[in-house]
Amino acid sequence: MANEPKIVIEHFHASFDGKPVLRGLNLQVFPRERLALIGPAGGGKSTLLRSLNRMNDLAADFARQGRILVDGVDILGPHIDIALLRRRLGMVTPMPNPLPCSVEENITLTLKMAGIRDAHRVVERLETGLKNVHLWEEVKDRLAQPALHLNNRQQQLLCLARVLALEPEVLLLDKPCSGLDPVAANRFEDVLADLKSRYTIILATNDSKQAARASDRTALIMAGELVEWGSTHDLFFNPANAATKAYITGRF
């Protein structure tokens, strides 16, 4: 693990319509690290993820304070290229959201919108993206078919492949398995295991067991505050905070 963090969150506050959602978060994420965000629903995990690629800026009643540094640059500054930022920090949402077009076009149109139009590069990234998520063999003969005809697991993997095709540096995964059955969720986790050596991954999940399986470090966020964070093993087996122990043992 590199010594310099990829992402530094400093004294970060977030609110909607004047109601606090995140309160003074301080957190670091290192290159090629898998960080899980756990905590009760409504505690601020999704708000934090959406703040990292500034999706919350689309809400008129959203307000924030503090800093978020990516490679030492404050991404909340006024001169940040938001489109580029969202390619660098690609997000997968809780429910699959494929475009209403073919499997192939879900990726090729996204690439062209990002300014990647060279036919060879587009085809290469299409195939590489689908192979990286273990979906190529399932859809290589169905590329012209509507993406909405795929099952939920395939649609979610397609959405991940669409993000990977843009060659991001960080993957922001907002409860990506919430709409999947346990078998499909396990297969999705297998894909994440293959990706961990190439990407910095931040996974928000309501499933503590998934966090234990699929992360290197874990942060517990409750009522908008960072309760505890550290190595996943230590947090689950030797938590320093009584609230952490209560949450992971189901006594909260």
N, C-alpha and C positions, 0 to 999 in steps of 0.2 A: 504494500500500500504506500502510495506517495505521501511525503510529509506535508505537502501543501494541499489544503482542501480545494475541491472543485467548486463547492458552493458554501458560502458563509451567510448565515441569516443572523442579523444583529438587531436586537431590541425591536422586533417586528410586531406591530399592532395592526389589526384589520377589523373593520366594522361594516355593517350594512344598515343604512338608514339610522345611523347613530348608535346601533346596538353592537357592542363588542363581540367579536367572534374569536379573535386571537389576541393574546395579551402578552406582549413583551417576550416573544420567542427568541432564543439564542440557540443556534444549531449549526453544526458543520457536517458536510457530506464530502467524502474523499473520492478521488478517481477510482473507477472500477469497483466501487463499493455498492452493496445492496443494503439500503436502509428501509426498514419497515416502519410505517406510522400506524400505531394502534391506538385504540381508545373508544369510548362509547360513541354511538352515532350522534351526530350533531356537535361533536366536540371541536371541530375545526380542521380535520385532516384534509378534506377536499378543498377547503378555502386556502390552506397552505399550498397545496399542489397547484391550484389555479393561480395563485399569486406568483409562483415561480416562472410561469410563462405568460403572465399578465392577462390571463383570460378574464380575471375579475374586473379588469378595467372596462369591460363592456357593460358592466352594471352601473347605471347612473348614480345609485345610492351607495356605491362602494368607496371607502376611504381607508387610507393606510398611512403608517408612520414606520420609520426605521429604514434599514438597508438590507438588500439582498445582493450579494456579490457573486458573480460567476467568473472564475479565472481572474479575480481581483477587480472586476468592473461592476459598478453598481447598475444593475439592470432596470432599476426604477427611475433612472435618470431620464431627462426629456429628449435626449438625442439618440436613444436606443432604437434600432431598427426592429420593430415588433415582429414583423414577418420572419426575419432571420432568426430572432430569438426563439420563436415557436418551432422553427425547424431544428434548432440546436437542442431544445428541450421539448421533445415530442411527447404528446399525451395520448393515452388510451383511456376512454371513459368507461363508467360502470357497465353500460349496456352497449352492444354492438351498434355502430352507426355507419354502415356501409352506404356509399352513394347509390342512388337508384339507377345504376347502369351495370355493365358487365363486370365480371371479376377482374378482367384485364384492365378495363378503363378505370377502376377504382384506384389503381396504382399509376397508370400512365397519365391520366388526366391530372393527378396530384403532382406528378413530376413536371409536367408541362406548365402548370400554374406556378411552379417554383422556378421556371426559366430553364429547365433541363429539356431540351428538344432534340438533341442528337439521337437519331433512331437507334444506333447501336447501344448507347448508354442507357436509353430507356428500356430496351429489351433486356439488357444485362441486369439492370436494377430490379426489373419486374421478377425475373427468375430468381435472382439472389434473395430478394425480399421474401418470396414465398418459400424458398428452401430454408431460409433462416428460421422460419416459424413452423417448419415441418408440415407445410401445406401443399407443396409443389406436387407431390405424387397424387394427392387427392383431387387436385383441380386442373392439372396440366392439360387434360382433355376437355375441360369445361370452361376455359377462359372466356369464351364468348357468351356464356350463359349469365343471366342476371345474378348479381351477388346476393340479392334477397332470397334466392332459392337455396342458398347454403344453410346448413343448420347453425344454431347459435354459436357453437364452439368454432366452426369454420369462419363464421362472420367476424367473431372477435379476433381470431388469428389473422384474418385478412386486414382488419383495422390495424393490428400491430405491424403487419408486413408493410402496410401503407406508410406508417411512421418510419420504419426502418429503411425504406427505399430512399428517404430524404437524408439518410446518413446522419442521424442525430448524435449528439455527445451524451445526452442524458435521456433516460426513459422515465416519464412520469405516469405511473399506473394507478388510476383511481378506482380501487375495488374492481379490478378487471374480471374477476371470477364470480361476481355477485349474481349474474344471470345464468351461470353454468351449473350443471349437475356435478356431483362429487367426482365422477370419472373424468368428465371434461375438464374440470378444474385441475385435477392432478396432471392431466396432459398439458395444460397450459403452463403449469409450474415446471414441467420438464423442459419446455421451451425456454423459460426464464433461466433455468440452470445452464443451458447451453449459451445463453447470451451474456452471462455474468462476467466473463473474462474480457468482453469488448465494450461494455457500456456501464456507466454509472446509472444505477436503478433506484428509484424511490417508489416504494409500493405502499399505498394506503389500503388497509384491509380491516374489516370487522372480524376477521377470523384469526384469533391469536395463534392457533395451530399452524395456519399458513405462514404467519410471520416467523414462527419458530423454524419452519422448514426452509423458507425461501429468503432469508436475510442474513447479513453479517452483523449488522447492528440494528437495534430497535429503539424507537422513541415513543413513549407513552404520552399522549396529549389528552387532557381531560378539561372540559369547560374552557377551552381556549388557552390553557397553560401547559407548558412542558413540565411534566411531573418527574420524569427520569429518562435518561437515554444512556446507552452504552452497548457493549457487546451483547448480541442476542442471547448467548449462553448465560452470561452473568445476569441479565435482566430477568430471564425466566427461571433460573435455578438459584440465584442469590441476589434478589432485588434489594436495593438499598432503602427503598421507600415503602412504608406500610401500605400506601394506596396502590402501589404497583403490585404488591403481593396479593392484595384483595382483588384487584382487577383480573390478574392472570389466573387466579384460582376460582373465579366466578363468585366471589363473596361480596363484590362491590354492589 
